Amino acid sequence: MATTDLHQHLWPEALLAALVRRSAPPRLRRDAGGLILELAGEPPAAFSPAAHDPVARAAMAVADGID
């Protein structure tokens, strides 16, 4: 039986606040559309903390039949 490791990175409020305070990557900056994640060597990307909520992600896994 094949297995797959699914994991997610947790983004606690303290980490998000620290990334917003930074002036250089890695950092989060606010724009009119929300938060933008900036990482060295990567293009800026929209970031939604809600998409990383562990309770919601666990519920999605159960709904998808992943244990």
C-alpha positions as protocol buffer text, in pm:
chain_id: "A"
residue {
  index: 1
  type: MET
  ca { x: 0 y: 0 z: 0 }
}
residue {
  index: 2
  type: ALA
  ca { x: 139 y: 339 z: -98 }
}
residue {
  index: 3
  type: THR
  ca { x: 153 y: 616 z: 158 }
}
residue {
  index: 4
  type: THR
  ca { x: 182 y: 989 z: 115 }
}
residue {
  index: 5
  type: ASP
  ca { x: 304 y: 1240 z: 371 }
}
residue {
  index: 6
  type: LEU
  ca { x: 80 y: 1545 z: 387 }
}
residue {
  index: 7
  type: HIS
  ca { x: 190 y: 1829 z: 605 }
}
residue {
  index: 8
  type: GLN
  ca { x: 139 y: 2198 z: 643 }
}
residue {
  index: 9
  type: HIS
  ca { x: 339 y: 2481 z: 788 }
}
residue {
  index: 10
  type: LEU
  ca { x: 178 y: 2652 z: 1085 }
}
residue {
  index: 11
  type: TRP
  ca { x: 161 y: 3030 z: 1081 }
}
residue {
  index: 12
  type: PRO
  ca { x: 82 y: 3144 z: 1439 }
}
residue {
  index: 13
  type: GLU
  ca { x: -19 y: 3507 z: 1491 }
}
residue {
  index: 14
  type: ALA
  ca { x: 317 y: 3591 z: 1652 }
}
residue {
  index: 15
  type: LEU
  ca { x: 502 y: 3471 z: 1341 }
}
residue {
  index: 16
  type: LEU
  ca { x: 273 y: 3666 z: 1108 }
}
residue {
  index: 17
  type: ALA
  ca { x: 320 y: 3981 z: 1317 }
}
residue {
  index: 18
  type: ALA
  ca { x: 699 y: 3938 z: 1312 }
}
residue {
  index: 19
  type: LEU
  ca { x: 699 y: 3890 z: 933 }
}
residue {
  index: 20
  type: VAL
  ca { x: 486 y: 4204 z: 885 }
}
residue {
  index: 21
  type: ARG
  ca { x: 739 y: 4406 z: 1089 }
}
residue {
  index: 22
  type: ARG
  ca { x: 1032 y: 4298 z: 869 }
}
residue {
  index: 23
  type: SER
  ca { x: 1160 y: 4526 z: 593 }
}
residue {
  index: 24
  type: ALA
  ca { x: 1344 y: 4252 z: 399 }
}
residue {
  index: 25
  type: PRO
  ca { x: 1251 y: 3897 z: 298 }
}
residue {
  index: 26
  type: PRO
  ca { x: 1124 y: 3681 z: 443 }
}
residue {
  index: 27
  type: ARG
  ca { x: 843 y: 3921 z: 513 }
}
residue {
  index: 28
  type: LEU
  ca { x: 474 y: 3990 z: 473 }
}
residue {
  index: 29
  type: ARG
  ca { x: 362 y: 4325 z: 342 }
}
residue {
  index: 30
  type: ARG
  ca { x: 13 y: 4463 z: 323 }
}
residue {
  index: 31
  type: ASP
  ca { x: -137 y: 4593 z: 4 }
}
residue {
  index: 32
  type: ALA
  ca { x: -489 y: 4683 z: -106 }
}
residue {
  index: 33
  type: GLY
  ca { x: -568 y: 4316 z: -174 }
}
residue {
  index: 34
  type: GLY
  ca { x: -439 y: 4179 z: 158 }
}
residue {
  index: 35
  type: LEU
  ca { x: -104 y: 4025 z: 247 }
}
residue {
  index: 36
  type: ILE
  ca { x: 185 y: 3957 z: 11 }
}
residue {
  index: 37
  type: LEU
  ca { x: 455 y: 3703 z: 106 }
}
residue {
  index: 38
  type: GLU
  ca { x: 804 y: 3796 z: -7 }
}
residue {
  index: 39
  type: LEU
  ca { x: 1078 y: 3531 z: 2 }
}
residue {
  index: 40
  type: ALA
  ca { x: 1435 y: 3574 z: -124 }
}
residue {
  index: 41
  type: GLY
  ca { x: 1468 y: 3444 z: -479 }
}
residue {
  index: 42
  type: GLU
  ca { x: 1093 y: 3396 z: -526 }
}
residue {
  index: 43
  type: PRO
  ca { x: 830 y: 3620 z: -684 }
}
residue {
  index: 44
  type: PRO
  ca { x: 593 y: 3791 z: -437 }
}
residue {
  index: 45
  type: ALA
  ca { x: 278 y: 3586 z: -375 }
}
residue {
  index: 46
  type: ALA
  ca { x: -61 y: 3657 z: -221 }
}
residue {
  index: 47
  type: PHE
  ca { x: -89 y: 3509 z: 127 }
}
residue {
  index: 48
  type: SER
  ca { x: -408 y: 3424 z: 316 }
}
residue {
  index: 49
  type: PRO
  ca { x: -366 y: 3310 z: 678 }
}
residue {
  index: 50
  type: ALA
  ca { x: -713 y: 3152 z: 658 }
}
residue {
  index: 51
  type: ALA
  ca { x: -585 y: 2908 z: 394 }
}
residue {
  index: 52
  type: HIS
  ca { x: -339 y: 2773 z: 651 }
}
residue {
  index: 53
  type: ASP
  ca { x: -582 y: 2723 z: 941 }
}
residue {
  index: 54
  type: PRO
  ca { x: -500 y: 2378 z: 1087 }
}
residue {
  index: 55
  type: VAL
  ca { x: -859 y: 2301 z: 1194 }
}
residue {
  index: 56
  type: ALA
  ca { x: -999 y: 2387 z: 850 }
}
residue {
  index: 57
  type: ARG
  ca { x: -721 y: 2193 z: 676 }
}
residue {
  index: 58
  type: ALA
  ca { x: -787 y: 1885 z: 893 }
}
residue {
  index: 59
  type: ALA
  ca { x: -1157 y: 1904 z: 809 }
}
residue {
  index: 60
  type: MET
  ca { x: -1071 y: 1925 z: 437 }
}
residue {
  index: 61
  type: ALA
  ca { x: -852 y: 1615 z: 468 }
}
residue {
  index: 62
  type: VAL
  ca { x: -1134 y: 1420 z: 634 }
}
residue {
  index: 63
  type: ALA
  ca { x: -1379 y: 1538 z: 367 }
}
residue {
  index: 64
  type: ASP
  ca { x: -1133 y: 1416 z: 102 }
}
residue {
  index: 65
  type: GLY
  ca { x: -1107 y: 1075 z: 266 }
}
residue {
  index: 66
  type: ILE
  ca { x: -754 y: 1123 z: 402 }
}
residue {
  index: 67
  type: ASP
  ca { x: -686 y: 985 z: 747 }
}
